Amino acid sequence: MPYLNTIPVPLCLFSGSACLMARPAVDIEFMPSTPDQMSAFHEARGFPAEMIDLLSKQCFITVRIHNTGKEIVWLDLEN
């Protein structure tokens, strides 16, 4: 049974752009968000200005994992 955490995936992050890494059965995409994007997201949802200021100083990365193979890929969080 294949496990996601056994697939060697080099970290590939580029400032301001997404990085797509293809593997035989899994596509992994890292998408960094800019401080302006995150501020707009939280402001639109009514977050207080103090919280938006704090969050704008953090790093946000969205990770997309897509199983492109025919087998089930398991992510074992204990490893």
RARA-V375593 format. One record per residue. N is the residue number from 1. RES is the residue in one small letter. PSI is psi in radians with two decimals (999 if undefined). Layout:
BEGIN
n & res & psi
N & RES & PSI
N & RES & PSI
END
This chain:
BEGIN
n & res & psi
1 & m & 2.15
2 & p & 2.46
3 & y & 2.36
4 & l & -0.66
5 & n & -0.01
6 & t & -0.08
7 & i & 2.10
8 & p & 2.12
9 & v & 1.89
10 & p & 2.50
11 & l & 2.23
12 & c & 1.61
13 & l & 2.31
14 & f & 2.30
15 & s & 2.14
16 & g & 0.05
17 & s & 2.80
18 & a & 2.68
19 & c & 2.18
20 & l & 2.24
21 & m & 2.09
22 & a & 2.42
23 & r & 2.87
24 & p & -0.69
25 & a & -0.01
26 & v & 2.31
27 & d & 2.31
28 & i & 2.26
29 & e & 2.29
30 & f & 2.17
31 & m & 1.79
32 & p & 2.56
33 & s & 2.44
34 & t & 2.77
35 & p & -0.66
36 & d & -0.71
37 & q & -0.80
38 & m & -0.67
39 & s & -0.78
40 & a & -0.73
41 & f & -0.86
42 & h & -0.61
43 & e & -0.70
44 & a & -0.36
45 & r & 0.17
46 & g & 0.33
47 & f & 2.55
48 & p & 2.64
49 & a & -0.65
50 & e & -0.71
51 & m & -0.72
52 & i & -0.73
53 & d & -0.77
54 & l & -0.80
55 & l & -0.52
56 & s & -0.22
57 & k & 0.05
58 & q & 2.87
59 & c & 2.18
60 & f & 2.21
61 & i & 2.18
62 & t & 2.29
63 & v & 2.20
64 & r & 2.19
65 & i & 2.14
66 & h & 2.11
67 & n & 1.93
68 & t & -0.07
69 & g & -3.07
70 & k & -0.26
71 & e & 2.70
72 & i & 2.35
73 & v & 2.18
74 & w & 2.42
75 & l & 1.91
76 & d & 1.84
77 & l & -0.21
78 & e & -0.24
79 & n & 999
END
